[in-house]
């Protein structure tokens, strides 16, 4: 049922609202945008002929806002007139119109006409507190506004504050409600940001403290910060809005009590209202607060807080960079260890080429068959690395050696020795009876050794190791630097080596690896993870190292150089450099080192090898024969078969018997033919050879 004025009709499920006819509404200009709809200014022709200026909020669904507004009526809350059907399924929520706009626009207007004294501050603070107290304690249902801010507080013609925009509000059936997104970042409480606990009336108390700060300071809260930054400042760092030291204690206490991180520790609106009334009645407090308003100390305090936040931002950025460096270093280390483990499972056929990783994996595989104790197997693997048991040393190990490294069980030692014996037999076959492919590899290895020996020429060389630094300027006074290691021939190189130098690419071939350690002498801790590089021409730290304060630099750089296998002495070298200034790129130090090179037998034997004529080596199209095939090709008895050895021995025995036949009382002669490690012995004619 509808009348010419307003009546009660059902426009939403189970809720009755006063309905206003569309023809009685004259829609005007748009005033702004609320949480869930646009707000227009308009006029409403009432049944008695009175024309009232109203605010019309266009909504798509009549959810909670109209229901909540229909339940409340207070002088500091916007008055609700009814709802009006718009086009389609849209509705207008009709409320009173505040002529002076929002409190936000009023206090942040640059016009000098809007200057206000502390009397207005205390008046507005009390009016807003009155409205929130009504919602929390005196309404039919306890209501949480959830979006209290200066933009949702409007001023009427008499500059009386009225709370509006209940689009995100919730009524409490009990004492709390489930969290959900609503509100604006600068005014939101920590529990609303995190959504980790149910919302209570304390959520509005936090927002009220921000509005009070805004009225006092006439500044926009968190003006220069983005929404995400505000969230992290409040929830992660517990940082609230800056309050000057000169702020009167009663006002400071109210704001501090509103901004407790624990919602249960925050004050209530009744107590806030009582504190404001106490300030208003105390003339001394009013005078002190008025003088504080005139001094305008807020801007300087806000600037100080901004500088502190920027410093914190730089520190966090530095920490992030350090964590990224550590993450990259850990990733490199993980990839390296993963590659080592993967390569250890692809064991070379030649046991002599096994590294400690190959040996460790092989022993783990063998012991896991007879040992169920995983910790014991890990201890034995650690012993392999401790004693540097490579494939060559593994082949030479005895039972006593196995007991020495920790294998005390007899059964485990015997089982491992059987497997080592199998490895020896396999290695013997590879060494003495190589395939053509293996022989080709051996020949290429020998050829490389000869070329290296010819290139090295003399056995003592002198090189200069140069340590330098790159410098880059970044934002502000910050610096980035890298440490590099280069090398060159020394000036006093032997003349003979000068002639051979053309065959040697760079002096970096004498260096196997370079390890950099950068230490801050203030804290005596590494600045970055130690990095190692393989010098193909020049070695350098992998990442740039950042220094925030170049005026106070005390950095120690330790450079450890491990020389190649061809160098016998020294095996490594350490260079220590002190950094006290980061101004220009420069050479930090230069160290001249004499290296003793390993002597190779191939350099001397190459002149007298079978394939050389007059000292010149002739290339052959087929690989050099090795082991048994080499001995057989050169007519050695080591190449004879068992049948050939037997025939030869019989002939030798027959010849000796013809010369001195045995008589009574004479012993038979025993003959032994030595074939390397193979010994064949027999007694008398007709007896078969025996291997022992």
NORQUI-V944847 format. One line per field, one symbol per residue. psi: psi as a letter, one per 30 degrees, with the letter a starting at -180 (. if undefined). burial: I if it has 24 or more other C-alpha atoms within 12 Angstrom, else O. A space follows every 10 residues. Layout:
psi=???
burial=???
//
This chain:
psi=kklfclljlj flkgkklkkk keffkjkblk eakaegllkl kakkjlfgfk kkklkjjkle kibfeeeeef fkjlfgkkkk ealkkakbgl lkjkllkjeg aleeeefgkf kffgkllfee eeeeeeeeee eeeeeeffle kkkkefhklf fgklkafghk kkkaihfglk kjecfllkkl kllkefgkle feefhglkka ffefeeeeee eeeeeefglk khegkleeee eeeeeefhka kkklffkkee eeeeeeffgk ejffflllee eeeeeeeeee fjeeeeeeee eeeeehgeee eeeeeeeeee eeeeeeeeee eeeeeeeeee eeeeeeeeee eeeffiklej ffgkaeeeee eeeeeeffff kfjeeeeeee eeeeeeghja eeeeffklee eeeefgjfke eeeeeeeeee eeeeeeeeee efhlleeeee eeeeeeeeee eeeeeeclgk lklkkkkakk kkkakbgllk lkklklllkl ehkkeefeff fffkelffff kelkkkkjkj fefhlkelkk kkkjjfekkl kelkkkkejf fikjkkjkjk kkllffkekl flkkkkkkkf kielklkelk kkkkkklkkk ffeefffglf gkkhgkkkkl fllkklbeee eefggkfffk leeeeeeeee eeeeeeeeei kkakfklkkk kkkkibfkkk klklkfklkk k.
burial=OOOOIIOOOO IOOOOOIIII IIOIIIIOOO IOOIIIIIII IIIIOIOOOO OOIIIIIIIO IIIIIIIIII IIOIOIIIII IIIIIIOOOO IIIIIIIIOO IIIIIIIIOO OOOOOIIIII IIIIIIIIII IIIIIIOOIO IIIIIIIIII IIIIIIOOII IIIIIIIIII IIOOOOIOIO OIIIIIIIII IIIOOOOIII IIIIIIIIII IIIIIIIIII IIOOOOOOOI IOIIIOOOII IIIIOOIIOI IIIIIIIIII IOIOOIIIII OIIOIIIOII OOOOIIOOII OIIOOOIIOO OIOOIIOOIO OOOOOOOOOO OOOOIOOOOO OOOOOOOOOO OOOIOOOOOI IIOIIIIIII IIIIOIIOOO IOOOOOIOOI IOIIOOOOII IOOIIOIOIO OIOOIOIOOO OIIOOIIOII OOIIOOIOOI IIOIOOOIIO OOIOOOOOII OIIIIIIIII IIIIIIIIII IOOOOOOOII IIIIIIIIIO OOIOOOIOOO OOOOOOIIII IIIIIIIIII OOOOOOIIII IIIIIOOIII IIIIIIIOOI OOOIIIIIII IIIIOIIOOI IIIOIIIIIO OIOOOOOIIO IOIIIIIIOI OOIOOIOOOO OOOOOOOOOO OOIIIIIIIO OOOOOOIIIO OOOOIIOOII OOIOOOOOOO OOOOOOOOOO IOIOOOOOOI IIOOOOOOIO OO
//
